[in-house]
Amino acid sequence: MSPFNNLFQERSTMKKIFSFLLASLFAVLLMGCGEENGEKIGRVITPYSRGIFKKTWESAIYSEPQVLTVQDFKTHPSDSLRFTINDPDLLREVSIAGISHLPVRITYQKRSFSFWNSDSDGVFITNISPSSDQIPLKE
């Protein structure tokens, strides 16, 4: 057996190992691609547009008793949830809720991968409705 045959066999083995490691990494990444649904009650801030690769509409919901603005969220209240709005109808409803400061109930979907489509860690709003729960308002 010539030394060239050994070299080709080693390269073939290295390609197989590399392919196996790449396929394993891809499988692990796909297993992490889950979705989780949730619901939160509180007040929302008026949506704002953000993004480097793709402009998205972002907002947040909180259950603090005072009215908060986008600037207040730099301190991120501990009970807040930032979310992305993709639906124009939901954008209009979130805008109205942000201006009126009335409590709302949102349902959301958290995605593991959002591919630069969200500034809110993959949390996308799916529904918003008025809430009967009362959160006292302190101005």
Backbone torsions as a table, in degrees:
resi	resn	phi	psi	omega
1	MET	NA	132.5	-176.8
2	SER	-83.5	161.3	178.8
3	PRO	-64.5	-25.2	179.1
4	PHE	-68.0	-35.3	177.6
5	ASN	-63.2	-41.7	177.5
6	ASN	-62.4	-40.8	179.2
7	LEU	-63.1	-43.2	179.5
8	PHE	-67.3	-36.9	177.6
9	GLN	-66.3	-39.1	178.3
10	GLU	-65.0	-41.8	178.2
11	ARG	-64.3	-40.0	178.9
12	SER	-63.5	-41.3	178.3
13	THR	-65.9	-41.4	178.8
14	MET	-63.7	-39.5	178.0
15	LYS	-63.4	-41.3	179.3
16	LYS	-64.4	-42.8	179.9
17	ILE	-65.1	-44.6	178.8
18	PHE	-61.6	-43.8	178.9
19	SER	-62.5	-41.4	178.8
20	PHE	-63.9	-44.5	179.3
21	LEU	-64.7	-40.3	178.4
22	LEU	-65.0	-43.1	177.9
23	ALA	-65.0	-37.8	178.3
24	SER	-65.3	-42.8	178.4
25	LEU	-62.8	-43.4	178.8
26	PHE	-61.8	-41.8	179.4
27	ALA	-64.5	-41.2	179.1
28	VAL	-64.3	-42.2	178.3
29	LEU	-62.9	-41.1	180.0
30	LEU	-67.9	-32.3	178.5
31	MET	-66.8	-26.8	178.7
32	GLY	-82.3	-5.0	-178.7
33	CYS	-83.5	76.7	179.7
34	GLY	-113.0	169.5	175.4
35	GLU	-126.6	144.6	-179.4
36	GLU	-136.2	132.7	-179.6
37	ASN	-101.1	152.0	179.1
38	GLY	-156.6	176.7	-178.5
39	GLU	-144.3	143.8	178.7
40	LYS	-145.9	144.6	178.9
41	ILE	-115.2	136.3	177.9
42	GLY	167.6	-159.0	176.6
43	ARG	-107.2	149.9	178.6
44	VAL	-109.8	154.5	172.5
45	ILE	-91.6	158.6	179.2
46	THR	-62.2	132.6	-177.4
47	PRO	-61.2	150.0	177.1
48	TYR	-134.8	153.2	-177.2
49	SER	-95.7	134.9	179.5
50	ARG	-144.3	166.6	171.3
51	GLY	137.2	146.2	176.5
52	ILE	-99.2	-54.9	-178.8
53	PHE	-83.8	-36.9	-179.4
54	LYS	-143.4	127.7	178.5
55	LYS	-73.0	130.2	177.7
56	THR	-128.9	160.2	175.4
57	TRP	-96.9	125.8	-177.2
58	GLU	-119.5	152.0	174.2
59	SER	-154.4	-174.6	178.4
60	ALA	-151.8	152.7	175.8
61	ILE	-118.7	142.9	-178.1
62	TYR	-146.2	162.2	178.5
63	SER	-119.2	23.2	175.0
64	GLU	-67.0	150.3	-178.3
65	PRO	-79.5	-5.8	179.0
66	GLN	-110.5	165.0	178.9
67	VAL	-78.0	127.6	179.4
68	LEU	-112.7	155.4	178.1
69	THR	-119.5	178.5	179.0
70	VAL	-58.7	-40.9	-179.2
71	GLN	-63.4	-33.2	179.0
72	ASP	-66.6	-23.2	-176.3
73	PHE	-80.6	-0.3	172.0
74	LYS	-66.5	-26.2	176.6
75	THR	-89.9	-8.3	177.9
76	HIS	44.2	89.0	174.4
77	PRO	-53.3	144.8	-172.9
78	SER	-64.0	-25.0	-178.1
79	ASP	-98.1	11.4	-177.6
80	SER	-82.5	157.8	176.1
81	LEU	-136.4	115.3	176.4
82	ARG	-83.6	143.9	-180.0
83	PHE	-145.6	161.9	179.3
84	THR	-107.3	143.9	-179.5
85	ILE	-115.4	117.1	178.8
86	ASN	-102.1	-23.9	-175.1
87	ASP	-92.0	125.3	180.0
88	PRO	-60.3	-34.6	177.8
89	ASP	-65.4	-42.3	177.2
90	LEU	-66.8	-34.4	177.4
91	LEU	-60.7	-43.5	178.7
92	ARG	-63.2	-44.3	-179.0
93	GLU	-67.2	-38.9	178.0
94	VAL	-67.3	-37.7	177.6
95	SER	-61.8	-44.8	178.7
96	ILE	-62.8	-43.8	179.4
97	ALA	-65.7	-34.2	178.9
98	GLY	-68.6	-35.4	179.3
99	ILE	-75.8	-39.4	-175.8
100	SER	-79.7	-19.6	-179.6
101	HIS	60.9	25.2	177.7
102	LEU	-87.5	148.9	177.9
103	PRO	-64.7	139.6	178.2
104	VAL	-133.3	163.9	174.9
105	ARG	-116.3	123.3	176.6
106	ILE	-114.0	149.0	167.8
107	THR	-113.0	144.4	-175.6
108	TYR	-141.5	165.3	177.7
109	GLN	-127.9	126.8	178.0
110	LYS	-103.2	122.3	-179.1
111	ARG	-107.0	142.2	-179.9
112	SER	-66.9	-40.7	179.8
113	PHE	-123.0	127.3	178.3
114	SER	-116.5	-2.6	175.0
115	PHE	48.9	58.6	176.9
116	TRP	59.5	21.4	-179.8
117	ASN	-99.9	11.5	-176.2
118	SER	-157.4	141.3	174.2
119	ASP	-103.1	6.9	-173.0
120	SER	-115.6	33.1	178.9
121	ASP	60.5	33.6	174.4
122	GLY	80.5	20.2	178.4
123	VAL	-97.9	119.1	-178.4
124	PHE	-118.2	131.1	179.5
125	ILE	-75.5	137.8	178.5
126	THR	-114.0	-21.9	179.9
127	ASN	-160.8	151.0	174.3
128	ILE	-140.7	137.3	179.3
129	SER	-148.3	154.9	176.7
130	PRO	-60.4	146.2	-179.9
131	SER	-109.0	140.2	176.2
132	SER	-83.9	-12.4	177.6
133	ASP	-68.9	134.2	-178.0
134	GLN	-98.4	126.6	173.5
135	ILE	-115.3	113.8	-178.4
136	PRO	-59.0	140.7	-177.1
137	LEU	-103.9	123.0	173.8
138	LYS	-113.3	121.9	180.0
139	GLU	-86.0	NA	NA
